[in-house]
Amino acid sequence: MNLLAAAEQVQDLSAWAAKLGLSKQALYTAKYREHLSPAVAGALAEELGKNAQEWIVVAALESERDSACKTRMVKRMGKVLML
C-alpha cells in the first residue's frame, strides 16, 4: 500500500484510474481494502518509475494467507526493496 500512497502524492486516484484504464472504484476499493492486485501494482510502479516486477511480487505476497512461507518471503522481499 506504500505504492498507492506514493501514487497519490503525484495525482489523485481518479486521475490514476483514468490513466490506467480502470474504473474509479477499483483504486478506491483497493485503498479501502489495503490491497492492490499484482497487475495494478505493476502498472502503477511502472508509471512511477519504480521496478514493476518487485511491486508485482509484493502485491502477490500481500494477498497470501499468513503462513511461515509468507513470513519468510515478505522478510526477503523487504530486504530486496530496501537495497
PAPAVO-314862 format. One record per residue: x negated, y negated, z negated of N, C-alpha, C, O in turn. Coordinates in steps of 0.2 Angstrom, whole numbers. Layout:
N
+-------+-------+-------+-------+-------+-------+-------+-------+-------+-------+-------+-------+
!  n.px !  n.py !  n.pz ! ca.px ! ca.py ! ca.pz !  c.px !  c.py !  c.pz !  o.px !  o.py !  o.pz !
+-------+-------+-------+-------+-------+-------+-------+-------+-------+-------+-------+-------+
!     X !     Y !     Z !     X !     Y !     Z !     X !     Y !     Z !     X !     Y !     Z !
...
+-------+-------+-------+-------+-------+-------+-------+-------+-------+-------+-------+-------+
This chain:
83
+-------+-------+-------+-------+-------+-------+-------+-------+-------+-------+-------+-------+
!  n.px !  n.py !  n.pz ! ca.px ! ca.py ! ca.pz !  c.px !  c.py !  c.pz !  o.px !  o.py !  o.pz !
+-------+-------+-------+-------+-------+-------+-------+-------+-------+-------+-------+-------+
!    -4 !     6 !     0 !     0 !     0 !     0 !    -4 !    -6 !     0 !    -2 !   -12 !     1 !
!   -11 !    -6 !    -1 !   -15 !   -11 !    -1 !   -15 !   -14 !     6 !   -16 !   -20 !     7 !
!   -14 !    -9 !    11 !   -15 !   -11 !    18 !    -9 !   -16 !    20 !    -9 !   -21 !    23 !
!    -3 !   -14 !    17 !     3 !   -18 !    18 !     3 !   -25 !    15 !     5 !   -30 !    18 !
!     0 !   -25 !     9 !    -1 !   -32 !     6 !    -6 !   -36 !    10 !    -5 !   -42 !    11 !
!   -11 !   -33 !    13 !   -16 !   -36 !    17 !   -13 !   -39 !    23 !   -14 !   -45 !    25 !
!    -8 !   -35 !    26 !    -5 !   -37 !    32 !     0 !   -43 !    31 !     1 !   -48 !    35 !
!     3 !   -43 !    25 !     7 !   -48 !    23 !     4 !   -55 !    22 !     7 !   -60 !    22 !
!    -3 !   -55 !    20 !    -7 !   -61 !    20 !    -8 !   -64 !    27 !    -9 !   -70 !    27 !
!    -7 !   -60 !    32 !    -8 !   -63 !    39 !    -1 !   -65 !    41 !    -1 !   -71 !    44 !
!     4 !   -61 !    41 !    10 !   -64 !    43 !    16 !   -60 !    39 !    14 !   -54 !    36 !
!    22 !   -62 !    40 !    27 !   -58 !    36 !    29 !   -52 !    39 !    27 !   -50 !    45 !
!    33 !   -48 !    35 !    34 !   -41 !    38 !    39 !   -41 !    44 !    38 !   -37 !    48 !
!    43 !   -46 !    45 !    47 !   -46 !    51 !    43 !   -47 !    57 !    44 !   -44 !    62 !
!    38 !   -52 !    56 !    33 !   -53 !    62 !    29 !   -46 !    64 !    28 !   -45 !    70 !
!    27 !   -43 !    59 !    24 !   -36 !    60 !    28 !   -31 !    63 !    26 !   -28 !    68 !
!    34 !   -31 !    61 !    39 !   -26 !    64 !    40 !   -27 !    71 !    40 !   -23 !    75 !
!    41 !   -34 !    73 !    41 !   -36 !    80 !    35 !   -34 !    84 !    35 !   -31 !    89 !
!    29 !   -35 !    81 !    23 !   -34 !    84 !    22 !   -27 !    86 !    19 !   -25 !    91 !
!    24 !   -23 !    81 !    23 !   -15 !    81 !    28 !   -12 !    84 !    28 !    -6 !    85 !
!    34 !   -15 !    86 !    39 !   -12 !    89 !    44 !    -8 !    85 !    47 !    -3 !    86 !
!    44 !   -10 !    78 !    48 !    -7 !    73 !    54 !   -11 !    71 !    54 !   -17 !    73 !
!    59 !    -7 !    68 !    64 !   -11 !    65 !    62 !   -15 !    59 !    57 !   -13 !    56 !
!    65 !   -21 !    58 !    63 !   -25 !    52 !    63 !   -20 !    46 !    59 !   -21 !    41 !
!    69 !   -16 !    45 !    70 !   -12 !    39 !    64 !    -7 !    38 !    63 !    -6 !    32 !
!    61 !    -5 !    43 !    56 !     0 !    42 !    50 !    -2 !    38 !    48 !     2 !    33 !
!    48 !    -8 !    39 !    42 !   -11 !    34 !    45 !   -13 !    27 !    41 !   -12 !    22 !
!    51 !   -15 !    27 !    54 !   -17 !    21 !    55 !   -11 !    16 !    54 !   -11 !    10 !
!    57 !    -6 !    20 !    58 !     1 !    16 !    52 !     4 !    14 !    51 !     6 !     8 !
!    47 !     3 !    18 !    40 !     6 !    16 !    37 !     2 !    10 !    34 !     5 !     6 !
!    38 !    -4 !    10 !    36 !    -8 !     4 !    40 !    -6 !    -2 !    37 !    -6 !    -7 !
!    46 !    -6 !    -1 !    51 !    -4 !    -7 !    48 !     3 !   -10 !    48 !     4 !   -16 !
!    47 !     8 !    -5 !    46 !    15 !    -7 !    38 !    16 !    -9 !    36 !    21 !   -11 !
!    34 !    10 !    -7 !    27 !    10 !    -9 !    24 !    16 !    -5 !    19 !    19 !    -7 !
!    26 !    17 !     2 !    23 !    22 !     6 !    23 !    20 !    13 !    29 !    19 !    16 !
!    18 !    20 !    17 !    18 !    19 !    24 !    17 !    26 !    27 !    13 !    30 !    25 !
!    20 !    27 !    33 !    19 !    33 !    37 !    12 !    32 !    40 !     9 !    27 !    41 !
!     9 !    38 !    41 !     2 !    38 !    44 !     2 !    34 !    51 !    -3 !    30 !    52 !
!     7 !    35 !    55 !     7 !    31 !    61 !     7 !    24 !    60 !     3 !    20 !    63 !
!    11 !    21 !    56 !    12 !    14 !    54 !     6 !    12 !    51 !     3 !     6 !    53 !
!     3 !    15 !    46 !    -3 !    13 !    43 !    -9 !    13 !    48 !   -13 !     8 !    48 !
!    -9 !    17 !    53 !   -15 !    17 !    58 !   -14 !    11 !    62 !   -19 !     7 !    64 !
!    -8 !     9 !    64 !    -6 !     4 !    69 !    -8 !    -3 !    65 !   -11 !    -7 !    68 !
!    -6 !    -3 !    59 !    -7 !   -10 !    55 !   -15 !   -10 !    54 !   -17 !   -16 !    55 !
!   -18 !    -5 !    52 !   -25 !    -5 !    51 !   -29 !    -8 !    58 !   -33 !   -12 !    58 !
!   -27 !    -5 !    63 !   -29 !    -7 !    70 !   -28 !   -14 !    71 !   -33 !   -18 !    73 !
!   -22 !   -17 !    70 !   -21 !   -24 !    71 !   -25 !   -28 !    66 !   -27 !   -34 !    68 !
!   -26 !   -26 !    60 !   -30 !   -30 !    55 !   -38 !   -29 !    56 !   -42 !   -32 !    52 !
!   -40 !   -25 !    61 !   -47 !   -24 !    62 !   -50 !   -19 !    57 !   -56 !   -19 !    56 !
!   -46 !   -15 !    54 !   -49 !   -10 !    50 !   -49 !    -3 !    53 !   -47 !    -2 !    59 !
!   -52 !     2 !    50 !   -53 !     8 !    53 !   -46 !    12 !    52 !   -44 !    14 !    47 !
!   -43 !    13 !    58 !   -36 !    16 !    58 !   -37 !    23 !    56 !   -32 !    25 !    52 !
!   -42 !    27 !    58 !   -42 !    34 !    55 !   -42 !    34 !    48 !   -39 !    39 !    45 !
!   -46 !    30 !    44 !   -46 !    31 !    37 !   -40 !    29 !    34 !   -37 !    33 !    29 !
!   -36 !    24 !    37 !   -30 !    22 !    34 !   -24 !    28 !    36 !   -19 !    28 !    32 !
!   -25 !    31 !    41 !   -20 !    37 !    43 !   -21 !    42 !    38 !   -16 !    45 !    35 !
!   -27 !    44 !    36 !   -29 !    49 !    31 !   -26 !    47 !    24 !   -23 !    51 !    21 !
!   -27 !    40 !    22 !   -25 !    38 !    16 !   -17 !    39 !    15 !   -14 !    41 !    10 !
!   -14 !    37 !    21 !    -6 !    37 !    21 !    -4 !    44 !    20 !     1 !    46 !    17 !
!    -7 !    49 !    24 !    -6 !    56 !    23 !    -6 !    58 !    16 !    -2 !    62 !    14 !
!   -12 !    57 !    13 !   -13 !    59 !     6 !    -8 !    56 !     1 !    -6 !    60 !    -3 !
!    -6 !    50 !     3 !    -1 !    47 !    -2 !     6 !    51 !    -2 !    10 !    51 !    -6 !
!     7 !    54 !     4 !    14 !    57 !     5 !    13 !    64 !     2 !    19 !    68 !     1 !
!     8 !    67 !     0 !     7 !    74 !    -3 !    10 !    74 !   -10 !     9 !    69 !   -14 !
!    12 !    80 !   -12 !    14 !    81 !   -19 !     8 !    81 !   -23 !     2 !    83 !   -20 !
!     8 !    79 !   -29 !     2 !    80 !   -34 !     0 !    87 !   -34 !     4 !    92 !   -35 !
!    -7 !    87 !   -34 !   -10 !    94 !   -34 !   -17 !    93 !   -36 !   -20 !    87 !   -35 !
!   -21 !    98 !   -37 !   -28 !    97 !   -38 !   -32 !    95 !   -32 !   -36 !    91 !   -32 !
!   -29 !    98 !   -26 !   -32 !    96 !   -20 !   -31 !    89 !   -18 !   -35 !    86 !   -15 !
!   -25 !    87 !   -19 !   -23 !    80 !   -18 !   -28 !    75 !   -22 !   -31 !    70 !   -19 !
!   -29 !    77 !   -28 !   -33 !    73 !   -33 !   -40 !    72 !   -30 !   -43 !    67 !   -30 !
!   -42 !    78 !   -28 !   -49 !    79 !   -25 !   -50 !    74 !   -19 !   -55 !    71 !   -19 !
!   -45 !    75 !   -14 !   -46 !    71 !    -8 !   -45 !    64 !    -9 !   -48 !    60 !    -6 !
!   -41 !    62 !   -14 !   -40 !    55 !   -15 !   -46 !    52 !   -18 !   -48 !    46 !   -16 !
!   -49 !    55 !   -22 !   -56 !    53 !   -25 !   -61 !    52 !   -19 !   -65 !    48 !   -19 !
!   -61 !    57 !   -15 !   -66 !    57 !   -10 !   -65 !    52 !    -5 !   -69 !    48 !    -3 !
!   -59 !    51 !    -3 !   -57 !    45 !     1 !   -58 !    38 !    -2 !   -60 !    33 !     1 !
!   -57 !    38 !    -8 !   -58 !    32 !   -12 !   -66 !    30 !   -11 !   -67 !    24 !   -11 !
!   -70 !    35 !   -12 !   -77 !    34 !   -11 !   -79 !    31 !    -4 !   -83 !    27 !    -3 !
!   -76 !    35 !     1 !   -77 !    33 !     8 !   -75 !    26 !     9 !   -78 !    22 !    13 !
!   -69 !    24 !     7 !   -66 !    17 !     8 !   -70 !    12 !     4 !   -70 !     6 !     6 !
!   -74 !    14 !    -1 !   -77 !     9 !    -5 !   -84 !     7 !    -1 !   -87 !     2 !    -3 !
!   -86 !    11 !     3 !   -93 !    10 !     6 !   -93 !     4 !    11 !   -98 !     3 !    14 !
+-------+-------+-------+-------+-------+-------+-------+-------+-------+-------+-------+-------+
